[in-house]
Amino acid sequence: MRGTLLAGLMWIAATGVAFAQFGGLSDGAQTRDEQRQQQQSHNSNQNSHSHTRDGHDDTPAAAPLPRCADLGIAGYAFVGAVPGAPPLAADEIAVQWDIHNGGNAPFTASSAQAQTLTLEYSTPSGVHQIASMTVPAPPSGATAASAGAVTLAAGQSWRGYLRTTLPPESRRWQLHLKLTFAAVTSIYAAPVSDCDSDNNEITLSRPS
């Protein structure tokens, strides 16, 4: 009887120790999980603060676009007549053109002589110019030299006609309109004279 009671007491004591050890491990694991969750929350808050301070985004503002003019050939059309001019001869062509300032600053030049529009074609031997004119066309009764300074505001266009005799040898080659102009006169330091030079030349379809 006494031996049985002693054995029972020893079993109860061993069970209690095991339960205490298991409970301690369980509490420790739960504590580590809580600590890990708290650390993740702290890191998230730090990342959030790295992007925002006092409710404002810390991302640097984009640099403003440079101010520049962008003259380009916006369009053309072959026409059968030029308003106010005699009819075209059999070997003549007339091209109506549109030069547009697609930049964000006005284009200014000392005179129309600073801008040239040419009609040309290329062969293996080189570039051949058919006709050339200054743009914009000077007012009636004036010359390009006497017309004075010219300005083309951003978003505005010059329009006119280029009329010329088409040489027979040019008919087998592709025609091009090419715009050439000088640097912009500007009060801004290091002005950019042309935002995009790719629109300074255009290939024409064959005239009918």
C-alpha atoms as an extended CHARMM CRD file, in Angstrom:
* protein
*
       208  EXT
         1         1  MET       CA              0.0000000000        0.0000000000        0.0000000000  PROA      1               0.0000000000
         2         2  ARG       CA              2.7280000000        2.4040000000        0.9660000000  PROA      2               0.0000000000
         3         3  GLY       CA              4.7060000000        1.4590000000       -2.1530000000  PROA      3               0.0000000000
         4         4  THR       CA              1.6850000000        2.0790000000       -4.3710000000  PROA      4               0.0000000000
         5         5  LEU       CA              1.0620000000        5.5020000000       -2.8150000000  PROA      5               0.0000000000
         6         6  LEU       CA              4.7250000000        6.4540000000       -3.2170000000  PROA      6               0.0000000000
         7         7  ALA       CA              4.6900000000        5.4140000000       -6.8850000000  PROA      7               0.0000000000
         8         8  GLY       CA              1.5660000000        7.5040000000       -7.4780000000  PROA      8               0.0000000000
         9         9  LEU       CA              3.1150000000       10.5640000000       -5.9010000000  PROA      9               0.0000000000
        10        10  MET       CA              6.2470000000       10.1750000000       -8.0130000000  PROA      10              0.0000000000
        11        11  TRP       CA              4.1130000000        9.9270000000      -11.2290000000  PROA      11              0.0000000000
        12        12  ILE       CA              2.1770000000       13.0990000000      -10.3130000000  PROA      12              0.0000000000
        13        13  ALA       CA              5.4320000000       14.9800000000       -9.6610000000  PROA      13              0.0000000000
        14        14  ALA       CA              6.9580000000       13.8570000000      -12.9960000000  PROA      14              0.0000000000
        15        15  THR       CA              3.8140000000       14.8600000000      -14.8850000000  PROA      15              0.0000000000
        16        16  GLY       CA              3.8480000000       18.2800000000      -13.2960000000  PROA      16              0.0000000000
        17        17  VAL       CA              7.4700000000       18.8730000000      -14.3070000000  PROA      17              0.0000000000
        18        18  ALA       CA              6.7710000000       17.8110000000      -17.8970000000  PROA      18              0.0000000000
        19        19  PHE       CA              3.6960000000       20.0350000000      -18.0570000000  PROA      19              0.0000000000
        20        20  ALA       CA              5.6670000000       22.9980000000      -16.7120000000  PROA      20              0.0000000000
        21        21  GLN       CA              8.4200000000       22.4280000000      -19.2900000000  PROA      21              0.0000000000
        22        22  PHE       CA              5.9250000000       22.1320000000      -22.1540000000  PROA      22              0.0000000000
        23        23  GLY       CA              4.0670000000       25.2030000000      -20.9690000000  PROA      23              0.0000000000
        24        24  GLY       CA              7.3240000000       27.1500000000      -20.7870000000  PROA      24              0.0000000000
        25        25  LEU       CA              8.2190000000       26.2570000000      -24.3900000000  PROA      25              0.0000000000
        26        26  SER       CA              4.7510000000       27.1890000000      -25.5530000000  PROA      26              0.0000000000
        27        27  ASP       CA              4.9170000000       30.5620000000      -23.8320000000  PROA      27              0.0000000000
        28        28  GLY       CA              8.3980000000       31.1780000000      -25.2270000000  PROA      28              0.0000000000
        29        29  ALA       CA              7.2920000000       30.3960000000      -28.8100000000  PROA      29              0.0000000000
        30        30  GLN       CA              4.3070000000       32.6740000000      -28.4990000000  PROA      30              0.0000000000
        31        31  THR       CA              6.5150000000       35.4680000000      -27.1540000000  PROA      31              0.0000000000
        32        32  ARG       CA              8.9250000000       35.1380000000      -30.0980000000  PROA      32              0.0000000000
        33        33  ASP       CA              6.0010000000       35.2970000000      -32.5620000000  PROA      33              0.0000000000
        34        34  GLU       CA              4.7390000000       38.4580000000      -30.9230000000  PROA      34              0.0000000000
        35        35  GLN       CA              8.2220000000       39.9790000000      -31.0290000000  PROA      35              0.0000000000
        36        36  ARG       CA              8.5790000000       39.1050000000      -34.7250000000  PROA      36              0.0000000000
        37        37  GLN       CA              5.1940000000       40.6970000000      -35.5060000000  PROA      37              0.0000000000
        38        38  GLN       CA              6.1440000000       43.8290000000      -33.5800000000  PROA      38              0.0000000000
        39        39  GLN       CA              9.4780000000       44.0690000000      -35.4570000000  PROA      39              0.0000000000
        40        40  GLN       CA              7.7050000000       43.7080000000      -38.8460000000  PROA      40              0.0000000000
        41        41  SER       CA              5.2450000000       46.4240000000      -37.8510000000  PROA      41              0.0000000000
        42        42  HSD       CA              8.1450000000       48.6880000000      -36.8000000000  PROA      42              0.0000000000
        43        43  ASN       CA              9.9820000000       48.1110000000      -40.1100000000  PROA      43              0.0000000000
        44        44  SER       CA              6.8240000000       48.8570000000      -42.0620000000  PROA      44              0.0000000000
        45        45  ASN       CA              6.3770000000       52.1190000000      -40.2190000000  PROA      45              0.0000000000
        46        46  GLN       CA             10.0020000000       53.0720000000      -40.9040000000  PROA      46              0.0000000000
        47        47  ASN       CA              9.5500000000       52.3880000000      -44.6430000000  PROA      47              0.0000000000
        48        48  SER       CA              6.4080000000       54.4560000000      -44.6450000000  PROA      48              0.0000000000
        49        49  HSD       CA              8.2110000000       57.3570000000      -42.9920000000  PROA      49              0.0000000000
        50        50  SER       CA             11.0630000000       57.1680000000      -45.4800000000  PROA      50              0.0000000000
        51        51  HSD       CA              8.6070000000       58.1490000000      -48.2550000000  PROA      51              0.0000000000
        52        52  THR       CA              6.4710000000       60.5680000000      -46.3050000000  PROA      52              0.0000000000
        53        53  ARG       CA              7.3250000000       63.3520000000      -43.9040000000  PROA      53              0.0000000000
        54        54  ASP       CA              4.6020000000       65.3450000000      -42.1920000000  PROA      54              0.0000000000
        55        55  GLY       CA              2.0950000000       64.0150000000      -44.6960000000  PROA      55              0.0000000000
        56        56  HSD       CA              4.1080000000       65.1770000000      -47.7590000000  PROA      56              0.0000000000
        57        57  ASP       CA              5.7230000000       63.0300000000      -50.4570000000  PROA      57              0.0000000000
        58        58  ASP       CA              9.5330000000       63.3300000000      -50.3400000000  PROA      58              0.0000000000
        59        59  THR       CA              9.9240000000       62.3340000000      -54.0420000000  PROA      59              0.0000000000
        60        60  PRO       CA             11.8330000000       65.1220000000      -55.8870000000  PROA      60              0.0000000000
        61        61  ALA       CA              9.7120000000       67.1520000000      -58.2970000000  PROA      61              0.0000000000
        62        62  ALA       CA             10.3230000000       66.6050000000      -62.0280000000  PROA      62              0.0000000000
        63        63  ALA       CA             12.5790000000       69.1560000000      -63.6710000000  PROA      63              0.0000000000
        64        64  PRO       CA             10.6930000000       71.7520000000      -65.7650000000  PROA      64              0.0000000000
        65        65  LEU       CA             10.7560000000       71.3030000000      -69.5160000000  PROA      65              0.0000000000
        66        66  PRO       CA             13.3950000000       73.4260000000      -71.2770000000  PROA      66              0.0000000000
        67        67  ARG       CA             12.0480000000       76.4340000000      -73.1430000000  PROA      67              0.0000000000
        68        68  CYS       CA             12.6910000000       76.0440000000      -76.8520000000  PROA      68              0.0000000000
        69        69  ALA       CA             11.1270000000       76.6390000000      -80.2210000000  PROA      69              0.0000000000
        70        70  ASP       CA             10.4720000000       73.7290000000      -82.5620000000  PROA      70              0.0000000000
        71        71  LEU       CA              9.9850000000       74.7220000000      -86.1740000000  PROA      71              0.0000000000
        72        72  GLY       CA              8.9740000000       71.7950000000      -88.3440000000  PROA      72              0.0000000000
        73        73  ILE       CA              7.1940000000       71.0060000000      -91.6050000000  PROA      73              0.0000000000
        74        74  ALA       CA              3.7220000000       70.1290000000      -90.3950000000  PROA      74              0.0000000000
        75        75  GLY       CA              2.1800000000       69.3740000000      -93.7870000000  PROA      75              0.0000000000
        76        76  TYR       CA              2.1530000000       69.9410000000      -97.5360000000  PROA      76              0.0000000000
        77        77  ALA       CA             -0.0510000000       69.5000000000     -100.5910000000  PROA      77              0.0000000000
        78        78  PHE       CA              0.4760000000       69.6810000000     -104.3400000000  PROA      78              0.0000000000
        79        79  VAL       CA             -1.9350000000       72.2650000000     -105.7650000000  PROA      79              0.0000000000
        80        80  GLY       CA             -2.9940000000       73.0790000000     -109.3210000000  PROA      80              0.0000000000
        81        81  ALA       CA             -2.8100000000       76.8550000000     -108.8670000000  PROA      81              0.0000000000
        82        82  VAL       CA             -1.3720000000       79.5160000000     -106.5780000000  PROA      82              0.0000000000
        83        83  PRO       CA             -3.8980000000       82.1550000000     -105.4430000000  PROA      83              0.0000000000
        84        84  GLY       CA             -3.3000000000       85.4760000000     -107.1800000000  PROA      84              0.0000000000
        85        85  ALA       CA             -0.6610000000       84.0340000000     -109.5440000000  PROA      85              0.0000000000
        86        86  PRO       CA             -0.7570000000       83.0370000000     -113.2270000000  PROA      86              0.0000000000
        87        87  PRO       CA             -1.7010000000       79.4160000000     -114.0780000000  PROA      87              0.0000000000
        88        88  LEU       CA              0.9890000000       76.7750000000     -113.8070000000  PROA      88              0.0000000000
        89        89  ALA       CA              2.9340000000       75.8640000000     -116.9430000000  PROA      89              0.0000000000
        90        90  ALA       CA              3.0460000000       72.2690000000     -118.1170000000  PROA      90              0.0000000000
        91        91  ASP       CA              6.4050000000       71.6070000000     -116.4550000000  PROA      91              0.0000000000
        92        92  GLU       CA              5.6600000000       73.5330000000     -113.2550000000  PROA      92              0.0000000000
        93        93  ILE       CA              4.5070000000       72.3110000000     -109.8590000000  PROA      93              0.0000000000
        94        94  ALA       CA              3.2920000000       74.1860000000     -106.7900000000  PROA      94              0.0000000000
        95        95  VAL       CA              3.5310000000       72.9190000000     -103.2030000000  PROA      95              0.0000000000
        96        96  GLN       CA              1.4630000000       74.4370000000     -100.4250000000  PROA      96              0.0000000000
        97        97  TRP       CA              3.4150000000       74.1420000000      -97.1650000000  PROA      97              0.0000000000
        98        98  ASP       CA              2.7670000000       74.5670000000      -93.4420000000  PROA      98              0.0000000000
        99        99  ILE       CA              5.6250000000       75.3200000000      -91.0330000000  PROA      99              0.0000000000
       100       100  HSD       CA              4.5370000000       74.9440000000      -87.4010000000  PROA      100             0.0000000000
       101       101  ASN       CA              6.1530000000       75.8930000000      -84.0860000000  PROA      101             0.0000000000
       102       102  GLY       CA              5.4740000000       72.8710000000      -81.9090000000  PROA      102             0.0000000000
       103       103  GLY       CA              7.7470000000       74.0350000000      -79.0620000000  PROA      103             0.0000000000
       104       104  ASN       CA              6.9150000000       75.8430000000      -75.8350000000  PROA      104             0.0000000000
       105       105  ALA       CA              8.6730000000       79.1350000000      -76.6720000000  PROA      105             0.0000000000
       106       106  PRO       CA              8.3610000000       81.6340000000      -79.5410000000  PROA      106             0.0000000000
       107       107  PHE       CA             10.7660000000       81.5040000000      -82.4560000000  PROA      107             0.0000000000
       108       108  THR       CA             12.3880000000       84.8180000000      -83.3470000000  PROA      108             0.0000000000
       109       109  ALA       CA             14.8650000000       85.7610000000      -86.0720000000  PROA      109             0.0000000000
       110       110  SER       CA             16.3460000000       88.9410000000      -87.4150000000  PROA      110             0.0000000000
       111       111  SER       CA             14.6210000000       88.4890000000      -90.7950000000  PROA      111             0.0000000000
       112       112  ALA       CA             12.9750000000       85.9610000000      -93.0790000000  PROA      112             0.0000000000
       113       113  GLN       CA             16.3670000000       85.4140000000      -94.6690000000  PROA      113             0.0000000000
       114       114  ALA       CA             17.3500000000       83.3420000000      -91.5930000000  PROA      114             0.0000000000
       115       115  GLN       CA             14.9030000000       80.5650000000      -92.5860000000  PROA      115             0.0000000000
       116       116  THR       CA             15.0320000000       78.6750000000      -95.8870000000  PROA      116             0.0000000000
       117       117  LEU       CA             12.6920000000       76.0810000000      -97.3890000000  PROA      117             0.0000000000
       118       118  THR       CA             14.1360000000       74.0380000000     -100.2340000000  PROA      118             0.0000000000
       119       119  LEU       CA             12.7640000000       71.4530000000     -102.6510000000  PROA      119             0.0000000000
       120       120  GLU       CA             15.3830000000       68.8490000000     -103.5310000000  PROA      120             0.0000000000
       121       121  TYR       CA             16.0480000000       65.2570000000     -104.5080000000  PROA      121             0.0000000000
       122       122  SER       CA             18.9230000000       62.8560000000     -103.8910000000  PROA      122             0.0000000000
       123       123  THR       CA             20.7870000000       60.5850000000     -106.3080000000  PROA      123             0.0000000000
       124       124  PRO       CA             23.8940000000       58.4410000000     -105.8460000000  PROA      124             0.0000000000
       125       125  SER       CA             25.8990000000       61.4720000000     -106.9360000000  PROA      125             0.0000000000
       126       126  GLY       CA             24.5070000000       63.6870000000     -104.1390000000  PROA      126             0.0000000000
       127       127  VAL       CA             21.7200000000       66.1320000000     -103.2640000000  PROA      127             0.0000000000
       128       128  HSD       CA             20.2540000000       68.2730000000     -106.0430000000  PROA      128             0.0000000000
       129       129  GLN       CA             18.3150000000       71.4350000000     -105.1740000000  PROA      129             0.0000000000
       130       130  ILE       CA             15.3760000000       72.3280000000     -107.4030000000  PROA      130             0.0000000000
       131       131  ALA       CA             14.1000000000       75.4860000000     -105.7070000000  PROA      131             0.0000000000
       132       132  SER       CA             14.6050000000       77.5580000000     -102.5600000000  PROA      132             0.0000000000
       133       133  MET       CA             12.6720000000       80.2990000000     -100.7950000000  PROA      133             0.0000000000
       134       134  THR       CA             12.8240000000       82.2710000000      -97.5580000000  PROA      134             0.0000000000
       135       135  VAL       CA             10.1210000000       81.7930000000      -94.9340000000  PROA      135             0.0000000000
       136       136  PRO       CA              7.8680000000       83.3620000000      -94.0220000000  PROA      136             0.0000000000
       137       137  ALA       CA              7.0750000000       84.9130000000      -97.3840000000  PROA      137             0.0000000000
       138       138  PRO       CA              7.5550000000       88.7020000000      -97.0750000000  PROA      138             0.0000000000
       139       139  PRO       CA              4.4710000000       90.9270000000      -97.2860000000  PROA      139             0.0000000000
       140       140  SER       CA              3.4340000000       92.1930000000     -100.6950000000  PROA      140             0.0000000000
       141       141  GLY       CA              5.8210000000       94.8820000000     -101.9380000000  PROA      141             0.0000000000
       142       142  ALA       CA              8.5740000000       93.9740000000      -99.4450000000  PROA      142             0.0000000000
       143       143  THR       CA             11.6500000000       91.8040000000      -99.6380000000  PROA      143             0.0000000000
       144       144  ALA       CA             12.9380000000       89.3180000000      -97.0810000000  PROA      144             0.0000000000
       145       145  ALA       CA             15.7330000000       91.7360000000      -96.1910000000  PROA      145             0.0000000000
       146       146  SER       CA             13.4790000000       94.7510000000      -95.7460000000  PROA      146             0.0000000000
       147       147  ALA       CA             10.6680000000       93.0140000000      -93.8450000000  PROA      147             0.0000000000
       148       148  GLY       CA             12.5710000000       93.1280000000      -90.5530000000  PROA      148             0.0000000000
       149       149  ALA       CA             12.5140000000       90.6700000000      -87.6560000000  PROA      149             0.0000000000
       150       150  VAL       CA             10.0470000000       87.7930000000      -87.6540000000  PROA      150             0.0000000000
       151       151  THR       CA              8.4130000000       85.8860000000      -84.8020000000  PROA      151             0.0000000000
       152       152  LEU       CA              6.4110000000       82.6760000000      -84.7090000000  PROA      152             0.0000000000
       153       153  ALA       CA              4.6300000000       82.0250000000      -81.4130000000  PROA      153             0.0000000000
       154       154  ALA       CA              4.3820000000       78.5500000000      -79.8980000000  PROA      154             0.0000000000
       155       155  GLY       CA              1.5210000000       76.6400000000      -81.5120000000  PROA      155             0.0000000000
       156       156  GLN       CA              1.3390000000       78.9640000000      -84.5420000000  PROA      156             0.0000000000
       157       157  SER       CA              2.1520000000       78.3220000000      -88.2270000000  PROA      157             0.0000000000
       158       158  TRP       CA              3.5190000000       79.9870000000      -91.3300000000  PROA      158             0.0000000000
       159       159  ARG       CA              1.8820000000       78.9210000000      -94.5830000000  PROA      159             0.0000000000
       160       160  GLY       CA              2.7340000000       79.6090000000      -98.1860000000  PROA      160             0.0000000000
       161       161  TYR       CA              3.4290000000       78.2100000000     -101.6480000000  PROA      161             0.0000000000
       162       162  LEU       CA              6.6040000000       77.0600000000     -103.3540000000  PROA      162             0.0000000000
       163       163  ARG       CA              6.2660000000       77.2010000000     -107.1310000000  PROA      163             0.0000000000
       164       164  THR       CA              8.9630000000       75.9200000000     -109.4750000000  PROA      164             0.0000000000
       165       165  THR       CA              9.7780000000       74.2150000000     -112.7450000000  PROA      165             0.0000000000
       166       166  LEU       CA             10.3760000000       70.5110000000     -112.2400000000  PROA      166             0.0000000000
       167       167  PRO       CA             13.4260000000       69.2450000000     -114.1680000000  PROA      167             0.0000000000
       168       168  PRO       CA             12.7610000000       66.0910000000     -116.2160000000  PROA      168             0.0000000000
       169       169  GLU       CA             15.6720000000       64.2580000000     -114.5490000000  PROA      169             0.0000000000
       170       170  SER       CA             14.1160000000       64.7680000000     -111.1070000000  PROA      170             0.0000000000
       171       171  ARG       CA             10.9090000000       62.9070000000     -111.9370000000  PROA      171             0.0000000000
       172       172  ARG       CA             12.4400000000       59.4880000000     -111.3000000000  PROA      172             0.0000000000
       173       173  TRP       CA             13.6440000000       60.4190000000     -107.8020000000  PROA      173             0.0000000000
       174       174  GLN       CA             11.8780000000       61.0760000000     -104.5080000000  PROA      174             0.0000000000
       175       175  LEU       CA             11.3230000000       64.7670000000     -103.7390000000  PROA      175             0.0000000000
       176       176  HSD       CA             11.9910000000       66.2890000000     -100.3040000000  PROA      176             0.0000000000
       177       177  LEU       CA             11.0590000000       69.5310000000      -98.5790000000  PROA      177             0.0000000000
       178       178  LYS       CA             13.7920000000       70.6770000000      -96.1980000000  PROA      178             0.0000000000
       179       179  LEU       CA             13.6350000000       73.4670000000      -93.6460000000  PROA      179             0.0000000000
       180       180  THR       CA             16.8300000000       75.2000000000      -92.4760000000  PROA      180             0.0000000000
       181       181  PHE       CA             16.8680000000       77.9490000000      -89.8550000000  PROA      181             0.0000000000
       182       182  ALA       CA             19.3000000000       79.7820000000      -87.6190000000  PROA      182             0.0000000000
       183       183  ALA       CA             19.5840000000       79.7280000000      -83.8230000000  PROA      183             0.0000000000
       184       184  VAL       CA             16.8820000000       81.4030000000      -81.7970000000  PROA      184             0.0000000000
       185       185  THR       CA             17.5560000000       84.8770000000      -80.3910000000  PROA      185             0.0000000000
       186       186  SER       CA             16.6150000000       84.5550000000      -76.7170000000  PROA      186             0.0000000000
       187       187  ILE       CA             17.0920000000       86.2980000000      -73.3810000000  PROA      187             0.0000000000
       188       188  TYR       CA             17.4490000000       82.8820000000      -71.7390000000  PROA      188             0.0000000000
       189       189  ALA       CA             20.9130000000       81.4660000000      -71.0790000000  PROA      189             0.0000000000
       190       190  ALA       CA             22.0590000000       78.7750000000      -73.5420000000  PROA      190             0.0000000000
       191       191  PRO       CA             18.8270000000       78.7570000000      -75.5580000000  PROA      191             0.0000000000
       192       192  VAL       CA             17.8740000000       75.5710000000      -77.3970000000  PROA      192             0.0000000000
       193       193  SER       CA             17.1460000000       76.5140000000      -80.9940000000  PROA      193             0.0000000000
       194       194  ASP       CA             15.2780000000       73.3790000000      -82.0390000000  PROA      194             0.0000000000
       195       195  CYS       CA             13.4790000000       70.9080000000      -79.7790000000  PROA      195             0.0000000000
       196       196  ASP       CA             13.2460000000       68.2810000000      -82.5160000000  PROA      196             0.0000000000
       197       197  SER       CA             15.2550000000       68.3130000000      -85.7330000000  PROA      197             0.0000000000
       198       198  ASP       CA             13.5660000000       65.1800000000      -87.1280000000  PROA      198             0.0000000000
       199       199  ASN       CA             10.6220000000       67.2300000000      -88.4340000000  PROA      199             0.0000000000
       200       200  ASN       CA             12.7760000000       69.6000000000      -90.4950000000  PROA      200             0.0000000000
       201       201  GLU       CA             12.5630000000       67.4240000000      -93.6020000000  PROA      201             0.0000000000
       202       202  ILE       CA              9.6840000000       65.5810000000      -95.2040000000  PROA      202             0.0000000000
       203       203  THR       CA              9.4780000000       63.1770000000      -98.1540000000  PROA      203             0.0000000000
       204       204  LEU       CA              6.8820000000       64.0930000000     -100.7740000000  PROA      204             0.0000000000
       205       205  SER       CA              4.7100000000       61.8020000000     -102.8020000000  PROA      205             0.0000000000
       206       206  ARG       CA              5.2130000000       61.9580000000     -106.5760000000  PROA      206             0.0000000000
       207       207  PRO       CA              3.3000000000       64.8560000000     -108.1480000000  PROA      207             0.0000000000
       208       208  SER       CA              0.5520000000       63.7660000000     -110.5390000000  PROA      208             0.0000000000
